[in-house]
Amino acid sequence: MKKNDFVCFMHTTIYNFEKNKSYGTAHIYKNSLKNFIAFYRNDRIPFRKITPELLKSFEVYLRQKQLSWNTVSTYLRALRATYNRAVDSHLAPYVPRLFKQVYTGTRADRKKALEANDMAQIFYSWEKEEMPNTVSRTHGLFILMFLLRGIPFVDLVNLHKKDLNGNIISYRRRKTGRQLIVDIPQEAWAILNEYMDTNPHSPYLFPFLTSEEGTIDAYREYQQTLRTFNLQLNQIEEMLHLKAHLSSYTARHTWATLAYYNEIHPGIISEAMGHSSITVTETYLKPFNATKIDAANRKVISSVIHQCPTTS
């Protein structure tokens, strides 16, 4: 490895992630590096060439490719973490505020959540069996994700039969490692019974994965499952003529949003969803805070205007 080369160092970082079975993180870093090389037009990038100006140009390049701000942030954070590792290894110079001028935050996207009437339509069409068999499992599992407090798709796919005990599902968040215990609502049992894996030799609760957990093959199976799931959600979206976009994140964001609108405290929502901190929950709900504030302002204004004497 060339000691002064960022690309070589990032390849080593990716290799270490894969060695430690962190395939999702490795995947993100690969995409970040792929885009950085395409932008720089060279697969050799000395550490000394990485400047605030270069990083800002890379940010502009990513936005010109129509990538979302969250994706841009993800790629830049991968570069930042790699550069910091190189600094810690005494391979790269420490540059104060190197990433200060580029976006590395997280933006909440209101469009990820459904309105209550749209979610009701999805429930209703399931009960009436209006969807074709080709998408019925995706339809049911989307509802199940919502019913199980917005369980992430990756956690749903990786549930084991041993995680189901009576009326309880107990699992550990793959992203944060937090243990969650979920009481199964009555409405969820029909979906669970319909789609649970009946193969006694499989450890998984649902028949998505066949490879051993934690292997690269299991990760590839999951990626293919995720692509199929999102594709079929898009088909359901069109069939139901929904205005909102459906994805594997939608059920989770919808649960959080509707909980918030039902006056459930963000701290409880955070606990229910297994977030690493309430700050994450507040990121989910940030656009809706503004909505509530505007509504409150409207009430205040109306209370004054209604007191004004009418003019003849």
MODELLER restraints for C-alpha pairs under 7 A, 6 or more apart:
rsr = mdl.restraints
at = mdl.atoms
rsr.add(forms.Gaussian(group=physical.xy_distance, feature=features.Distance(at['CA:1:A'], at['CA:8:A']), mean=5.95, stdev=0.5))
rsr.add(forms.Gaussian(group=physical.xy_distance, feature=features.Distance(at['CA:2:A'], at['CA:8:A']), mean=6.48, stdev=0.5))
rsr.add(forms.Gaussian(group=physical.xy_distance, feature=features.Distance(at['CA:3:A'], at['CA:91:A']), mean=6.28, stdev=0.5))
rsr.add(forms.Gaussian(group=physical.xy_distance, feature=features.Distance(at['CA:4:A'], at['CA:46:A']), mean=5.57, stdev=0.5))
rsr.add(forms.Gaussian(group=physical.xy_distance, feature=features.Distance(at['CA:4:A'], at['CA:47:A']), mean=5.88, stdev=0.5))
rsr.add(forms.Gaussian(group=physical.xy_distance, feature=features.Distance(at['CA:4:A'], at['CA:91:A']), mean=6.23, stdev=0.5))
rsr.add(forms.Gaussian(group=physical.xy_distance, feature=features.Distance(at['CA:4:A'], at['CA:92:A']), mean=6.93, stdev=0.5))
rsr.add(forms.Gaussian(group=physical.xy_distance, feature=features.Distance(at['CA:5:A'], at['CA:44:A']), mean=6.37, stdev=0.5))
rsr.add(forms.Gaussian(group=physical.xy_distance, feature=features.Distance(at['CA:5:A'], at['CA:45:A']), mean=5.55, stdev=0.5))
rsr.add(forms.Gaussian(group=physical.xy_distance, feature=features.Distance(at['CA:5:A'], at['CA:46:A']), mean=4.35, stdev=0.5))
rsr.add(forms.Gaussian(group=physical.xy_distance, feature=features.Distance(at['CA:5:A'], at['CA:47:A']), mean=5.74, stdev=0.5))
rsr.add(forms.Gaussian(group=physical.xy_distance, feature=features.Distance(at['CA:6:A'], at['CA:45:A']), mean=5.55, stdev=0.5))
rsr.add(forms.Gaussian(group=physical.xy_distance, feature=features.Distance(at['CA:6:A'], at['CA:46:A']), mean=5.69, stdev=0.5))
rsr.add(forms.Gaussian(group=physical.xy_distance, feature=features.Distance(at['CA:6:A'], at['CA:47:A']), mean=5.39, stdev=0.5))
rsr.add(forms.Gaussian(group=physical.xy_distance, feature=features.Distance(at['CA:7:A'], at['CA:43:A']), mean=6.60, stdev=0.5))
rsr.add(forms.Gaussian(group=physical.xy_distance, feature=features.Distance(at['CA:7:A'], at['CA:44:A']), mean=6.06, stdev=0.5))
rsr.add(forms.Gaussian(group=physical.xy_distance, feature=features.Distance(at['CA:7:A'], at['CA:45:A']), mean=6.03, stdev=0.5))
rsr.add(forms.Gaussian(group=physical.xy_distance, feature=features.Distance(at['CA:10:A'], at['CA:82:A']), mean=6.23, stdev=0.5))
rsr.add(forms.Gaussian(group=physical.xy_distance, feature=features.Distance(at['CA:14:A'], at['CA:26:A']), mean=5.15, stdev=0.5))
rsr.add(forms.Gaussian(group=physical.xy_distance, feature=features.Distance(at['CA:14:A'], at['CA:29:A']), mean=6.55, stdev=0.5))
rsr.add(forms.Gaussian(group=physical.xy_distance, feature=features.Distance(at['CA:17:A'], at['CA:23:A']), mean=6.61, stdev=0.5))
rsr.add(forms.Gaussian(group=physical.xy_distance, feature=features.Distance(at['CA:17:A'], at['CA:25:A']), mean=6.89, stdev=0.5))
rsr.add(forms.Gaussian(group=physical.xy_distance, feature=features.Distance(at['CA:17:A'], at['CA:26:A']), mean=5.55, stdev=0.5))
rsr.add(forms.Gaussian(group=physical.xy_distance, feature=features.Distance(at['CA:18:A'], at['CA:26:A']), mean=6.16, stdev=0.5))
rsr.add(forms.Gaussian(group=physical.xy_distance, feature=features.Distance(at['CA:21:A'], at['CA:214:A']), mean=6.15, stdev=0.5))
rsr.add(forms.Gaussian(group=physical.xy_distance, feature=features.Distance(at['CA:21:A'], at['CA:215:A']), mean=6.78, stdev=0.5))
rsr.add(forms.Gaussian(group=physical.xy_distance, feature=features.Distance(at['CA:23:A'], at['CA:216:A']), mean=6.88, stdev=0.5))
rsr.add(forms.Gaussian(group=physical.xy_distance, feature=features.Distance(at['CA:23:A'], at['CA:219:A']), mean=6.74, stdev=0.5))
rsr.add(forms.Gaussian(group=physical.xy_distance, feature=features.Distance(at['CA:29:A'], at['CA:78:A']), mean=5.84, stdev=0.5))
rsr.add(forms.Gaussian(group=physical.xy_distance, feature=features.Distance(at['CA:32:A'], at['CA:75:A']), mean=4.66, stdev=0.5))
rsr.add(forms.Gaussian(group=physical.xy_distance, feature=features.Distance(at['CA:32:A'], at['CA:78:A']), mean=6.74, stdev=0.5))
rsr.add(forms.Gaussian(group=physical.xy_distance, feature=features.Distance(at['CA:37:A'], at['CA:43:A']), mean=5.54, stdev=0.5))
rsr.add(forms.Gaussian(group=physical.xy_distance, feature=features.Distance(at['CA:39:A'], at['CA:58:A']), mean=6.62, stdev=0.5))
rsr.add(forms.Gaussian(group=physical.xy_distance, feature=features.Distance(at['CA:39:A'], at['CA:61:A']), mean=6.99, stdev=0.5))
rsr.add(forms.Gaussian(group=physical.xy_distance, feature=features.Distance(at['CA:47:A'], at['CA:92:A']), mean=5.77, stdev=0.5))
rsr.add(forms.Gaussian(group=physical.xy_distance, feature=features.Distance(at['CA:51:A'], at['CA:98:A']), mean=6.58, stdev=0.5))
rsr.add(forms.Gaussian(group=physical.xy_distance, feature=features.Distance(at['CA:52:A'], at['CA:98:A']), mean=5.35, stdev=0.5))
rsr.add(forms.Gaussian(group=physical.xy_distance, feature=features.Distance(at['CA:52:A'], at['CA:99:A']), mean=6.25, stdev=0.5))
rsr.add(forms.Gaussian(group=physical.xy_distance, feature=features.Distance(at['CA:52:A'], at['CA:101:A']), mean=6.69, stdev=0.5))
rsr.add(forms.Gaussian(group=physical.xy_distance, feature=features.Distance(at['CA:55:A'], at['CA:102:A']), mean=6.90, stdev=0.5))
rsr.add(forms.Gaussian(group=physical.xy_distance, feature=features.Distance(at['CA:56:A'], at['CA:101:A']), mean=6.64, stdev=0.5))
rsr.add(forms.Gaussian(group=physical.xy_distance, feature=features.Distance(at['CA:56:A'], at['CA:102:A']), mean=5.73, stdev=0.5))
rsr.add(forms.Gaussian(group=physical.xy_distance, feature=features.Distance(at['CA:59:A'], at['CA:72:A']), mean=6.72, stdev=0.5))
rsr.add(forms.Gaussian(group=physical.xy_distance, feature=features.Distance(at['CA:59:A'], at['CA:102:A']), mean=6.67, stdev=0.5))
rsr.add(forms.Gaussian(group=physical.xy_distance, feature=features.Distance(at['CA:62:A'], at['CA:72:A']), mean=6.36, stdev=0.5))
rsr.add(forms.Gaussian(group=physical.xy_distance, feature=features.Distance(at['CA:70:A'], at['CA:106:A']), mean=5.74, stdev=0.5))
rsr.add(forms.Gaussian(group=physical.xy_distance, feature=features.Distance(at['CA:70:A'], at['CA:107:A']), mean=6.23, stdev=0.5))
rsr.add(forms.Gaussian(group=physical.xy_distance, feature=features.Distance(at['CA:73:A'], at['CA:103:A']), mean=5.65, stdev=0.5))
rsr.add(forms.Gaussian(group=physical.xy_distance, feature=features.Distance(at['CA:73:A'], at['CA:104:A']), mean=4.36, stdev=0.5))
rsr.add(forms.Gaussian(group=physical.xy_distance, feature=features.Distance(at['CA:73:A'], at['CA:105:A']), mean=6.10, stdev=0.5))
rsr.add(forms.Gaussian(group=physical.xy_distance, feature=features.Distance(at['CA:76:A'], at['CA:104:A']), mean=6.32, stdev=0.5))
rsr.add(forms.Gaussian(group=physical.xy_distance, feature=features.Distance(at['CA:77:A'], at['CA:104:A']), mean=5.89, stdev=0.5))
rsr.add(forms.Gaussian(group=physical.xy_distance, feature=features.Distance(at['CA:86:A'], at['CA:92:A']), mean=5.31, stdev=0.5))
rsr.add(forms.Gaussian(group=physical.xy_distance, feature=features.Distance(at['CA:87:A'], at['CA:93:A']), mean=6.04, stdev=0.5))
rsr.add(forms.Gaussian(group=physical.xy_distance, feature=features.Distance(at['CA:87:A'], at['CA:94:A']), mean=6.01, stdev=0.5))
rsr.add(forms.Gaussian(group=physical.xy_distance, feature=features.Distance(at['CA:108:A'], at['CA:283:A']), mean=5.57, stdev=0.5))
rsr.add(forms.Gaussian(group=physical.xy_distance, feature=features.Distance(at['CA:108:A'], at['CA:284:A']), mean=5.40, stdev=0.5))
rsr.add(forms.Gaussian(group=physical.xy_distance, feature=features.Distance(at['CA:108:A'], at['CA:286:A']), mean=6.50, stdev=0.5))
rsr.add(forms.Gaussian(group=physical.xy_distance, feature=features.Distance(at['CA:108:A'], at['CA:287:A']), mean=6.76, stdev=0.5))
rsr.add(forms.Gaussian(group=physical.xy_distance, feature=features.Distance(at['CA:110:A'], at['CA:287:A']), mean=6.24, stdev=0.5))
rsr.add(forms.Gaussian(group=physical.xy_distance, feature=features.Distance(at['CA:111:A'], at['CA:244:A']), mean=6.64, stdev=0.5))
rsr.add(forms.Gaussian(group=physical.xy_distance, feature=features.Distance(at['CA:112:A'], at['CA:249:A']), mean=6.96, stdev=0.5))
rsr.add(forms.Gaussian(group=physical.xy_distance, feature=features.Distance(at['CA:112:A'], at['CA:250:A']), mean=5.20, stdev=0.5))
rsr.add(forms.Gaussian(group=physical.xy_distance, feature=features.Distance(at['CA:112:A'], at['CA:253:A']), mean=6.12, stdev=0.5))
rsr.add(forms.Gaussian(group=physical.xy_distance, feature=features.Distance(at['CA:113:A'], at['CA:250:A']), mean=5.52, stdev=0.5))
rsr.add(forms.Gaussian(group=physical.xy_distance, feature=features.Distance(at['CA:113:A'], at['CA:253:A']), mean=5.02, stdev=0.5))
rsr.add(forms.Gaussian(group=physical.xy_distance, feature=features.Distance(at['CA:113:A'], at['CA:254:A']), mean=4.27, stdev=0.5))
rsr.add(forms.Gaussian(group=physical.xy_distance, feature=features.Distance(at['CA:113:A'], at['CA:257:A']), mean=6.74, stdev=0.5))
rsr.add(forms.Gaussian(group=physical.xy_distance, feature=features.Distance(at['CA:114:A'], at['CA:244:A']), mean=6.43, stdev=0.5))
rsr.add(forms.Gaussian(group=physical.xy_distance, feature=features.Distance(at['CA:114:A'], at['CA:254:A']), mean=5.36, stdev=0.5))
rsr.add(forms.Gaussian(group=physical.xy_distance, feature=features.Distance(at['CA:118:A'], at['CA:242:A']), mean=6.98, stdev=0.5))
rsr.add(forms.Gaussian(group=physical.xy_distance, feature=features.Distance(at['CA:123:A'], at['CA:143:A']), mean=6.91, stdev=0.5))
rsr.add(forms.Gaussian(group=physical.xy_distance, feature=features.Distance(at['CA:125:A'], at['CA:131:A']), mean=7.00, stdev=0.5))
rsr.add(forms.Gaussian(group=physical.xy_distance, feature=features.Distance(at['CA:126:A'], at['CA:140:A']), mean=6.82, stdev=0.5))
rsr.add(forms.Gaussian(group=physical.xy_distance, feature=features.Distance(at['CA:135:A'], at['CA:232:A']), mean=5.90, stdev=0.5))
rsr.add(forms.Gaussian(group=physical.xy_distance, feature=features.Distance(at['CA:138:A'], at['CA:229:A']), mean=6.16, stdev=0.5))
rsr.add(forms.Gaussian(group=physical.xy_distance, feature=features.Distance(at['CA:138:A'], at['CA:232:A']), mean=6.70, stdev=0.5))
rsr.add(forms.Gaussian(group=physical.xy_distance, feature=features.Distance(at['CA:138:A'], at['CA:233:A']), mean=6.93, stdev=0.5))
rsr.add(forms.Gaussian(group=physical.xy_distance, feature=features.Distance(at['CA:140:A'], at['CA:191:A']), mean=5.97, stdev=0.5))
rsr.add(forms.Gaussian(group=physical.xy_distance, feature=features.Distance(at['CA:142:A'], at['CA:251:A']), mean=6.47, stdev=0.5))
rsr.add(forms.Gaussian(group=physical.xy_distance, feature=features.Distance(at['CA:144:A'], at['CA:188:A']), mean=5.96, stdev=0.5))
rsr.add(forms.Gaussian(group=physical.xy_distance, feature=features.Distance(at['CA:144:A'], at['CA:191:A']), mean=6.79, stdev=0.5))
rsr.add(forms.Gaussian(group=physical.xy_distance, feature=features.Distance(at['CA:145:A'], at['CA:151:A']), mean=5.07, stdev=0.5))
rsr.add(forms.Gaussian(group=physical.xy_distance, feature=features.Distance(at['CA:145:A'], at['CA:251:A']), mean=6.14, stdev=0.5))
rsr.add(forms.Gaussian(group=physical.xy_distance, feature=features.Distance(at['CA:146:A'], at['CA:251:A']), mean=4.97, stdev=0.5))
rsr.add(forms.Gaussian(group=physical.xy_distance, feature=features.Distance(at['CA:146:A'], at['CA:252:A']), mean=6.24, stdev=0.5))
rsr.add(forms.Gaussian(group=physical.xy_distance, feature=features.Distance(at['CA:146:A'], at['CA:255:A']), mean=5.98, stdev=0.5))
rsr.add(forms.Gaussian(group=physical.xy_distance, feature=features.Distance(at['CA:147:A'], at['CA:185:A']), mean=6.86, stdev=0.5))
rsr.add(forms.Gaussian(group=physical.xy_distance, feature=features.Distance(at['CA:147:A'], at['CA:188:A']), mean=6.46, stdev=0.5))
rsr.add(forms.Gaussian(group=physical.xy_distance, feature=features.Distance(at['CA:148:A'], at['CA:182:A']), mean=6.69, stdev=0.5))
rsr.add(forms.Gaussian(group=physical.xy_distance, feature=features.Distance(at['CA:148:A'], at['CA:184:A']), mean=6.78, stdev=0.5))
rsr.add(forms.Gaussian(group=physical.xy_distance, feature=features.Distance(at['CA:149:A'], at['CA:255:A']), mean=6.39, stdev=0.5))
rsr.add(forms.Gaussian(group=physical.xy_distance, feature=features.Distance(at['CA:149:A'], at['CA:272:A']), mean=6.56, stdev=0.5))
rsr.add(forms.Gaussian(group=physical.xy_distance, feature=features.Distance(at['CA:149:A'], at['CA:273:A']), mean=6.36, stdev=0.5))
rsr.add(forms.Gaussian(group=physical.xy_distance, feature=features.Distance(at['CA:150:A'], at['CA:251:A']), mean=5.67, stdev=0.5))
rsr.add(forms.Gaussian(group=physical.xy_distance, feature=features.Distance(at['CA:150:A'], at['CA:252:A']), mean=3.78, stdev=0.5))
rsr.add(forms.Gaussian(group=physical.xy_distance, feature=features.Distance(at['CA:150:A'], at['CA:255:A']), mean=5.58, stdev=0.5))
rsr.add(forms.Gaussian(group=physical.xy_distance, feature=features.Distance(at['CA:150:A'], at['CA:273:A']), mean=6.73, stdev=0.5))
rsr.add(forms.Gaussian(group=physical.xy_distance, feature=features.Distance(at['CA:151:A'], at['CA:252:A']), mean=6.33, stdev=0.5))
rsr.add(forms.Gaussian(group=physical.xy_distance, feature=features.Distance(at['CA:152:A'], at['CA:252:A']), mean=6.58, stdev=0.5))
rsr.add(forms.Gaussian(group=physical.xy_distance, feature=features.Distance(at['CA:153:A'], at['CA:248:A']), mean=6.17, stdev=0.5))
rsr.add(forms.Gaussian(group=physical.xy_distance, feature=features.Distance(at['CA:155:A'], at['CA:173:A']), mean=6.44, stdev=0.5))
rsr.add(forms.Gaussian(group=physical.xy_distance, feature=features.Distance(at['CA:155:A'], at['CA:174:A']), mean=6.46, stdev=0.5))
rsr.add(forms.Gaussian(group=physical.xy_distance, feature=features.Distance(at['CA:157:A'], at['CA:206:A']), mean=6.54, stdev=0.5))
rsr.add(forms.Gaussian(group=physical.xy_distance, feature=features.Distance(at['CA:157:A'], at['CA:208:A']), mean=6.45, stdev=0.5))
rsr.add(forms.Gaussian(group=physical.xy_distance, feature=features.Distance(at['CA:158:A'], at['CA:204:A']), mean=6.64, stdev=0.5))
rsr.add(forms.Gaussian(group=physical.xy_distance, feature=features.Distance(at['CA:159:A'], at['CA:204:A']), mean=5.88, stdev=0.5))
rsr.add(forms.Gaussian(group=physical.xy_distance, feature=features.Distance(at['CA:159:A'], at['CA:205:A']), mean=5.50, stdev=0.5))
rsr.add(forms.Gaussian(group=physical.xy_distance, feature=features.Distance(at['CA:160:A'], at['CA:203:A']), mean=5.50, stdev=0.5))
rsr.add(forms.Gaussian(group=physical.xy_distance, feature=features.Distance(at['CA:160:A'], at['CA:204:A']), mean=4.16, stdev=0.5))
rsr.add(forms.Gaussian(group=physical.xy_distance, feature=features.Distance(at['CA:160:A'], at['CA:205:A']), mean=4.74, stdev=0.5))
rsr.add(forms.Gaussian(group=physical.xy_distance, feature=features.Distance(at['CA:161:A'], at['CA:203:A']), mean=5.85, stdev=0.5))
rsr.add(forms.Gaussian(group=physical.xy_distance, feature=features.Distance(at['CA:161:A'], at['CA:204:A']), mean=5.54, stdev=0.5))
rsr.add(forms.Gaussian(group=physical.xy_distance, feature=features.Distance(at['CA:161:A'], at['CA:205:A']), mean=4.54, stdev=0.5))
rsr.add(forms.Gaussian(group=physical.xy_distance, feature=features.Distance(at['CA:163:A'], at['CA:169:A']), mean=5.48, stdev=0.5))
rsr.add(forms.Gaussian(group=physical.xy_distance, feature=features.Distance(at['CA:163:A'], at['CA:170:A']), mean=5.13, stdev=0.5))
rsr.add(forms.Gaussian(group=physical.xy_distance, feature=features.Distance(at['CA:163:A'], at['CA:171:A']), mean=6.06, stdev=0.5))
rsr.add(forms.Gaussian(group=physical.xy_distance, feature=features.Distance(at['CA:164:A'], at['CA:170:A']), mean=6.63, stdev=0.5))
rsr.add(forms.Gaussian(group=physical.xy_distance, feature=features.Distance(at['CA:167:A'], at['CA:183:A']), mean=6.04, stdev=0.5))
rsr.add(forms.Gaussian(group=physical.xy_distance, feature=features.Distance(at['CA:167:A'], at['CA:184:A']), mean=5.51, stdev=0.5))
rsr.add(forms.Gaussian(group=physical.xy_distance, feature=features.Distance(at['CA:168:A'], at['CA:181:A']), mean=6.73, stdev=0.5))
rsr.add(forms.Gaussian(group=physical.xy_distance, feature=features.Distance(at['CA:168:A'], at['CA:182:A']), mean=5.67, stdev=0.5))
rsr.add(forms.Gaussian(group=physical.xy_distance, feature=features.Distance(at['CA:168:A'], at['CA:183:A']), mean=4.78, stdev=0.5))
rsr.add(forms.Gaussian(group=physical.xy_distance, feature=features.Distance(at['CA:168:A'], at['CA:184:A']), mean=5.75, stdev=0.5))
rsr.add(forms.Gaussian(group=physical.xy_distance, feature=features.Distance(at['CA:169:A'], at['CA:181:A']), mean=5.84, stdev=0.5))
rsr.add(forms.Gaussian(group=physical.xy_distance, feature=features.Distance(at['CA:169:A'], at['CA:182:A']), mean=5.19, stdev=0.5))
rsr.add(forms.Gaussian(group=physical.xy_distance, feature=features.Distance(at['CA:169:A'], at['CA:183:A']), mean=6.57, stdev=0.5))
rsr.add(forms.Gaussian(group=physical.xy_distance, feature=features.Distance(at['CA:169:A'], at['CA:184:A']), mean=6.90, stdev=0.5))
rsr.add(forms.Gaussian(group=physical.xy_distance, feature=features.Distance(at['CA:170:A'], at['CA:180:A']), mean=5.69, stdev=0.5))
rsr.add(forms.Gaussian(group=physical.xy_distance, feature=features.Distance(at['CA:170:A'], at['CA:181:A']), mean=4.41, stdev=0.5))
rsr.add(forms.Gaussian(group=physical.xy_distance, feature=features.Distance(at['CA:170:A'], at['CA:182:A']), mean=6.27, stdev=0.5))
rsr.add(forms.Gaussian(group=physical.xy_distance, feature=features.Distance(at['CA:171:A'], at['CA:179:A']), mean=5.82, stdev=0.5))
rsr.add(forms.Gaussian(group=physical.xy_distance, feature=features.Distance(at['CA:171:A'], at['CA:180:A']), mean=5.49, stdev=0.5))
rsr.add(forms.Gaussian(group=physical.xy_distance, feature=features.Distance(at['CA:171:A'], at['CA:181:A']), mean=6.66, stdev=0.5))
rsr.add(forms.Gaussian(group=physical.xy_distance, feature=features.Distance(at['CA:172:A'], at['CA:178:A']), mean=5.39, stdev=0.5))
rsr.add(forms.Gaussian(group=physical.xy_distance, feature=features.Distance(at['CA:172:A'], at['CA:179:A']), mean=4.29, stdev=0.5))
rsr.add(forms.Gaussian(group=physical.xy_distance, feature=features.Distance(at['CA:172:A'], at['CA:180:A']), mean=5.98, stdev=0.5))
rsr.add(forms.Gaussian(group=physical.xy_distance, feature=features.Distance(at['CA:173:A'], at['CA:179:A']), mean=6.38, stdev=0.5))
rsr.add(forms.Gaussian(group=physical.xy_distance, feature=features.Distance(at['CA:176:A'], at['CA:276:A']), mean=6.03, stdev=0.5))
rsr.add(forms.Gaussian(group=physical.xy_distance, feature=features.Distance(at['CA:178:A'], at['CA:274:A']), mean=6.11, stdev=0.5))
rsr.add(forms.Gaussian(group=physical.xy_distance, feature=features.Distance(at['CA:180:A'], at['CA:274:A']), mean=6.55, stdev=0.5))
rsr.add(forms.Gaussian(group=physical.xy_distance, feature=features.Distance(at['CA:195:A'], at['CA:206:A']), mean=6.58, stdev=0.5))
rsr.add(forms.Gaussian(group=physical.xy_distance, feature=features.Distance(at['CA:196:A'], at['CA:205:A']), mean=5.62, stdev=0.5))
rsr.add(forms.Gaussian(group=physical.xy_distance, feature=features.Distance(at['CA:196:A'], at['CA:206:A']), mean=4.87, stdev=0.5))
rsr.add(forms.Gaussian(group=physical.xy_distance, feature=features.Distance(at['CA:197:A'], at['CA:205:A']), mean=5.54, stdev=0.5))
rsr.add(forms.Gaussian(group=physical.xy_distance, feature=features.Distance(at['CA:197:A'], at['CA:206:A']), mean=4.71, stdev=0.5))
rsr.add(forms.Gaussian(group=physical.xy_distance, feature=features.Distance(at['CA:197:A'], at['CA:207:A']), mean=5.00, stdev=0.5))
rsr.add(forms.Gaussian(group=physical.xy_distance, feature=features.Distance(at['CA:208:A'], at['CA:225:A']), mean=6.87, stdev=0.5))
rsr.add(forms.Gaussian(group=physical.xy_distance, feature=features.Distance(at['CA:209:A'], at['CA:218:A']), mean=6.40, stdev=0.5))
rsr.add(forms.Gaussian(group=physical.xy_distance, feature=features.Distance(at['CA:209:A'], at['CA:221:A']), mean=6.22, stdev=0.5))
rsr.add(forms.Gaussian(group=physical.xy_distance, feature=features.Distance(at['CA:209:A'], at['CA:222:A']), mean=6.91, stdev=0.5))
rsr.add(forms.Gaussian(group=physical.xy_distance, feature=features.Distance(at['CA:211:A'], at['CA:217:A']), mean=6.07, stdev=0.5))
rsr.add(forms.Gaussian(group=physical.xy_distance, feature=features.Distance(at['CA:211:A'], at['CA:218:A']), mean=4.93, stdev=0.5))
rsr.add(forms.Gaussian(group=physical.xy_distance, feature=features.Distance(at['CA:212:A'], at['CA:218:A']), mean=6.25, stdev=0.5))
rsr.add(forms.Gaussian(group=physical.xy_distance, feature=features.Distance(at['CA:230:A'], at['CA:247:A']), mean=5.36, stdev=0.5))
rsr.add(forms.Gaussian(group=physical.xy_distance, feature=features.Distance(at['CA:230:A'], at['CA:248:A']), mean=6.10, stdev=0.5))
rsr.add(forms.Gaussian(group=physical.xy_distance, feature=features.Distance(at['CA:233:A'], at['CA:246:A']), mean=5.74, stdev=0.5))
rsr.add(forms.Gaussian(group=physical.xy_distance, feature=features.Distance(at['CA:233:A'], at['CA:247:A']), mean=6.24, stdev=0.5))
rsr.add(forms.Gaussian(group=physical.xy_distance, feature=features.Distance(at['CA:234:A'], at['CA:246:A']), mean=6.09, stdev=0.5))
rsr.add(forms.Gaussian(group=physical.xy_distance, feature=features.Distance(at['CA:237:A'], at['CA:245:A']), mean=6.83, stdev=0.5))
rsr.add(forms.Gaussian(group=physical.xy_distance, feature=features.Distance(at['CA:237:A'], at['CA:246:A']), mean=6.26, stdev=0.5))
rsr.add(forms.Gaussian(group=physical.xy_distance, feature=features.Distance(at['CA:256:A'], at['CA:269:A']), mean=6.55, stdev=0.5))
rsr.add(forms.Gaussian(group=physical.xy_distance, feature=features.Distance(at['CA:257:A'], at['CA:285:A']), mean=6.58, stdev=0.5))
rsr.add(forms.Gaussian(group=physical.xy_distance, feature=features.Distance(at['CA:260:A'], at['CA:266:A']), mean=6.93, stdev=0.5))
rsr.add(forms.Gaussian(group=physical.xy_distance, feature=features.Distance(at['CA:266:A'], at['CA:281:A']), mean=6.68, stdev=0.5))
rsr.add(forms.Gaussian(group=physical.xy_distance, feature=features.Distance(at['CA:267:A'], at['CA:278:A']), mean=6.05, stdev=0.5))
rsr.add(forms.Gaussian(group=physical.xy_distance, feature=features.Distance(at['CA:270:A'], at['CA:277:A']), mean=6.90, stdev=0.5))
rsr.add(forms.Gaussian(group=physical.xy_distance, feature=features.Distance(at['CA:270:A'], at['CA:278:A']), mean=5.52, stdev=0.5))
rsr.add(forms.Gaussian(group=physical.xy_distance, feature=features.Distance(at['CA:270:A'], at['CA:281:A']), mean=5.54, stdev=0.5))
rsr.add(forms.Gaussian(group=physical.xy_distance, feature=features.Distance(at['CA:275:A'], at['CA:281:A']), mean=6.78, stdev=0.5))
